[in-house]
Amino acid sequence: MAANEKMINGYRHIGYEAPHYTSEEMTRRSADFYKLLDSRCSVRHFSDRTVAEVVIENIIKTAGTAPSGAHKQPWKFCAVANPELKKSIRIAAEKEEEENYNSRMSERWLKDLAPLGTDTNKEFLEIAPWLIVVFKEAYEVDENGEKQNNYYVNESVGIACGLLISAIHNAGLVTLTHTPSPMNFLAELLKRPKNERAFLLLPVGYAAEDALVPDIHRKPLEEISVFYK
């Protein structure tokens, strides 16, 4: 066994070599990354321009680097490019959204959504070249068909989705976090196993040339943080 290896509870642990940046490099890298992600917007107007499958693969692999409870990695990313399947997803999503807008959402909710310009029309589900449907694995099924616990599933999958959205933006693409509720139709259409629950639906592609986004602003640092020194 190498000097930087150790057995803990019967499992091999290996040395981790963290990156070493100067204080100046760290400041620059953190500022550059903030500027990159601060330019991200949720986009509802997509181009049908093709995106290479390898790009989607890399984006999903990036999401898969997220930490998770007991390293269970309780997520599944379903990448959909099939036009007929995208159409079926749109039809089912719009049906749920019509129910939401017409009866499920409160007046306050609808008022809060008004600046975003949302409605029941979800044409981006067909126009975007890819849909990534994120499922959470409520539990695992072992080789004997027995249920095994997953831990902190929502937290783990939520973190993975944050990395997924960041990776999409880093690739020069746009997306929109779409959560039609309920989302059971996604598991049915994609024929997912019973232990998987739909968590998030993301159209992924290029922004349309005439895309518009609402002129809204993020809260400043002093409103989202508290420093204890």
C-alpha positions in Angstrom: 0.0 0.0 0.0 1.3 3.4 -1.0 2.3 5.9 1.7 -0.6 8.1 0.9 -3.2 5.3 1.1 -5.0 4.0 4.2 -7.7 1.4 5.0 -10.6 2.9 6.9 -13.5 0.6 8.0 -12.2 -1.8 5.5 -12.3 0.6 2.6 -9.4 2.1 0.7 -8.8 5.8 1.0 -6.3 7.6 -1.2 -4.5 10.9 -0.9 -6.1 14.0 -2.4 -4.0 16.6 -4.0 -5.9 19.9 -3.8 -5.1 22.6 -6.4 -2.7 25.3 -5.1 -3.5 28.9 -6.2 -1.9 32.1 -5.0 -4.2 34.5 -3.2 -4.3 36.6 -6.4 -5.2 33.6 -8.5 -7.9 32.6 -6.1 -9.4 36.0 -6.2 -9.3 36.2 -10.0 -10.7 32.8 -10.5 -13.6 33.3 -8.0 -14.4 36.7 -9.6 -14.3 35.2 -13.2 -16.5 32.3 -12.2 -19.0 34.7 -10.6 -19.1 36.9 -13.7 -19.7 33.8 -15.9 -22.6 32.6 -13.9 -24.0 36.1 -13.3 -24.5 36.3 -17.0 -26.8 33.3 -16.9 -30.5 33.8 -17.5 -33.5 31.5 -17.7 -34.5 31.5 -21.4 -37.8 30.6 -22.8 -37.1 31.2 -26.5 -34.9 28.5 -28.1 -33.4 27.9 -31.4 -33.7 24.5 -33.0 -30.0 24.5 -33.8 -28.4 21.1 -33.2 -26.2 20.5 -30.1 -23.7 17.7 -30.3 -24.5 14.7 -28.1 -21.0 14.7 -26.7 -21.7 18.2 -25.2 -24.8 16.9 -23.4 -22.7 13.9 -22.2 -20.1 16.2 -20.7 -22.7 18.4 -19.1 -24.3 15.4 -17.5 -21.0 14.0 -16.4 -20.3 17.3 -14.7 -23.6 17.1 -12.8 -22.6 13.6 -11.7 -19.6 15.0 -9.8 -22.0 16.4 -7.2 -21.7 15.3 -3.6 -24.4 13.0 -2.3 -25.6 11.4 1.0 -23.4 8.4 1.7 -22.1 8.8 -1.9 -25.3 7.0 -3.2 -25.6 9.3 -6.2 -29.4 9.1 -6.3 -30.0 10.6 -9.6 -30.7 9.7 -13.2 -30.4 12.2 -16.1 -32.6 11.3 -19.1 -31.5 13.2 -22.3 -34.3 13.4 -24.9 -33.8 14.4 -28.5 -36.5 12.2 -30.1 -39.0 14.7 -31.7 -42.1 12.5 -31.1 -41.2 12.0 -27.5 -40.5 15.7 -27.0 -44.0 16.4 -28.5 -45.6 13.9 -26.1 -43.8 15.6 -23.2 -45.0 19.0 -24.3 -48.6 17.9 -24.6 -48.6 16.3 -21.2 -46.8 19.3 -19.6 -49.2 21.8 -21.1 -52.2 19.8 -19.8 -50.8 20.1 -16.2 -49.9 23.7 -16.7 -53.4 24.6 -17.8 -54.7 23.0 -14.6 -52.1 25.0 -12.6 -52.9 28.4 -14.1 -56.6 27.9 -14.1 -57.2 26.3 -10.7 -54.2 25.3 -8.7 -52.2 28.5 -8.5 -53.3 31.3 -6.1 -53.8 34.9 -7.2 -50.6 35.9 -5.4 -48.6 33.2 -7.2 -49.9 34.3 -10.6 -49.1 37.9 -9.7 -45.5 36.9 -8.7 -45.1 35.1 -12.0 -46.4 38.0 -14.1 -43.0 39.8 -14.5 -41.5 36.6 -16.0 -44.1 36.4 -18.8 -44.9 32.8 -18.3 -48.1 31.1 -19.5 -49.4 27.6 -20.4 -47.6 27.5 -23.8 -44.5 25.4 -23.5 -43.4 25.3 -27.2 -39.7 25.3 -26.0 -40.2 21.6 -25.1 -40.4 20.8 -28.8 -38.1 23.5 -30.2 -35.0 22.9 -27.9 -32.8 20.2 -29.4 -32.5 18.4 -26.1 -34.6 17.9 -23.0 -32.8 16.7 -19.8 -35.2 15.2 -17.4 -33.7 14.7 -13.9 -35.1 11.9 -11.8 -34.4 11.3 -8.1 -33.9 7.7 -7.0 -36.1 7.5 -3.8 -34.4 4.2 -3.0 -32.1 1.7 -4.6 -32.9 -1.8 -5.8 -30.1 -4.3 -5.3 -29.3 -7.3 -7.4 -31.8 -9.3 -5.4 -34.6 -6.9 -6.0 -34.5 -5.6 -2.4 -35.0 -2.0 -1.5 -32.0 -0.2 -0.1 -32.1 3.3 1.4 -30.8 6.4 -0.2 -30.0 9.4 2.0 -30.6 13.2 1.6 -32.1 12.5 -1.8 -33.6 15.9 -2.4 -30.5 17.8 -1.2 -28.2 15.6 -3.3 -30.2 15.9 -6.5 -30.7 19.6 -5.9 -26.9 20.1 -5.7 -26.4 18.0 -8.9 -29.0 20.2 -10.7 -27.1 23.3 -9.7 -24.0 21.9 -11.3 -26.0 20.8 -14.3 -27.3 24.3 -14.9 -23.8 25.8 -14.4 -22.3 23.3 -16.9 -25.0 24.2 -19.5 -24.2 27.9 -19.2 -20.5 27.2 -19.3 -20.9 25.4 -22.6 -22.5 28.5 -24.1 -26.0 27.0 -24.0 -29.2 28.1 -22.3 -31.9 26.4 -20.2 -35.0 26.9 -18.2 -35.9 25.1 -15.0 -39.3 23.7 -15.8 -41.3 22.0 -13.1 -44.8 21.1 -14.2 -46.7 19.8 -11.2 -47.4 17.0 -10.9 -44.7 15.4 -13.0 -45.7 11.7 -12.9 -46.3 11.8 -16.7 -42.5 12.0 -17.2 -41.9 8.7 -15.6 -44.7 7.2 -17.6 -43.5 8.6 -21.0 -39.9 7.7 -20.4 -40.8 4.3 -18.9 -38.7 4.9 -15.7 -38.6 2.3 -12.9 -40.8 2.8 -9.8 -38.0 4.0 -7.6 -37.4 7.1 -9.7 -39.4 10.3 -9.3 -39.3 13.2 -11.7 -37.4 16.1 -10.1 -36.7 18.7 -12.9 -37.2 19.2 -16.6 -34.6 21.3 -18.5 -34.8 22.2 -22.2 -31.3 22.7 -23.4 -30.0 24.4 -26.5 -29.1 27.8 -28.1 -31.1 30.9 -27.4 -33.2 32.1 -30.3 -31.8 35.1 -32.2 -34.8 37.2 -31.1 -34.9 35.8 -27.5 -36.1 38.1 -24.8 -35.6 37.8 -21.1 -37.3 39.8 -18.3 -35.3 42.8 -17.0 -35.0 41.5 -13.4 -32.1 41.7 -11.0 -30.5 39.5 -8.4 -30.3 40.4 -4.8 -27.0 42.1 -3.8 -24.5 40.3 -1.6 -25.6 42.2 1.6 -29.2 40.8 1.1 -28.2 37.2 0.6 -25.3 36.8 3.1 -24.2 37.4 6.7 -20.5 37.3 7.6 -19.5 36.5 11.2 -16.0 37.7 11.8 
